[in-house]
Amino acid sequence: MMRSTGCENKALWSEISDPRPYPCLSGDIETEVAVVGGGITGISAAYLLAQAGKKVVVLEAHKVSMGTTGSSTGNLYAPVDERLFSVAEKHGDEVLKEVVSSRLAAIDFIEQRVDECAIACDFQRVPWHLFDTEGINEEIQKEYEAAFKAGLAVVSGALVGFPFPASDITTIHHQAQFNPLAYTQALAKHTDSSNCLIFEETSVLNVTDGDPCILQTDRGTVKAEKVVMATHSPKGIYAVHTAMQAKREPALAVRLKGPLPLPGVYWHIVGNRQYSIRPFRSPEGDFLLVLGKTYPVGQEEYAEDSIVKLELYLRKYFEVDSIDYTWAAQNYRPADNLPYIGTSIMEKNIFIATGFAADGLVYGTLAAMIISDRILGKENQWRELYNPKRFTPIASAKTLLKENYEVSKHLLQDWLFYDQDKDLADLKRGEGTTLVINKEKIAAYKDEIGKLHLVSSVCTHMGCIVHWNSAEKSWDCPCHGSRFSIDGKVLEGPAYQDLAKPKPDGKKMNPELECFNFFATPSILTKKKSIKFSNLS
Ligand code: FES
């Protein structure tokens, strides 16, 4: 459990949402565009493409917008988590201005949809603040200068209506916040249903680029002229996986004893940590949402610790009445501080949208705008800025070296020094561990009633060893961020396939991965009679 004091281990938004259920795919289908993933990126792309007359099929493995979109804070802002001045340092002032103008356009797009479709998602324009409470902070000064250079309405002022004063602050007016789950669910409802079919509980198991592209799912085959990989990190094996760091970010929603701060986005720098804070008022109550310091996926020592530290921070700075919700969200940090949006090096008809860092609501919307323009044959002024094929060796060098060192380290260390001596009998209730059973590498979890859950500990993406996440009760891969449930189901990340189940007859679970075949791809083709998009209702 992430906490044991009666709070809910899920995002606040899921509690106050009004989802419409969608069917799962049954049978084969042909379409013009297949969108993999029903978060803000996928639904926004489907909305735009269907509105322009394209036949679209959305394939969501779980429920629409209940993944990363529904786990985000709902903050919409032109700055970026890695700082605007960092973008300017890596790419120059012109790119900085383009990044800001593109992000502002995406926020405007959301506001226009809210107005046009009368979406009840508590959208409001609010100020964004970056502040310190322990003196003058050079980083804040640099961010002020970069925001000014980019043409934003930036001021140095004071925190008004906040429980404690700032010692240094930069404020940018006319940013925004909303309920991301309510917005995306409503946008899905307003997507032209005569042109777009949305399927939930439909897992895509493989995608082949071509004319047409072939998408194998667990419920049928989809043929599509174009594919939009709106899965946060693209499913399968892509070069961008080697250029991104997968991080998790702990979050809490709490009730305060005193009044909530005024509406706004608050980023509080405390030493080398940053806390993202926003108030949210609802008929169900007034909440303060707080996100803590990110930690690398699959590094178990950080998971519990991050929530503990987040709670300590909250109790130090706020009068907390109750902690009501706790969760974590995943993000992927790009090597050169810019996301990857477009077709990658190897593919012609598959579009990817990834590397959004912690700024995914805006970048996801922007990705939908750029990709839909490309599919519709329209010009888009930001197409080249975020092109995944861009070559930025200097700006990317540090992250590329670090990320590839980390992946190599995990591959070698976890395979060469895999713990052969652990005994299943030593596993306590509520604990998980990796060990060897019948010469197989196994991930074992013993639940609270003593039932064992055994799956292969070899990640189905590229063969790294998964690690136990005690905070979220999941198996997480440190290499590219795939996460699996205690029974091996893919939760998120680039892996297509679930973790293999141990075979009672002693046969190998996944021999292709046992020999470090990093480019193993699943072969799950099943032949079924194909039907046209228009034949499905
Ligand atoms: Fe790539 Fe596990 S996510 S090997």
Residues whose N, C-alpha, C, O or C-beta is under 5 A from the ligand:
A	BS01	FES	C459 H461 M462 G463 C464 C477 C479 H480 G481 S482
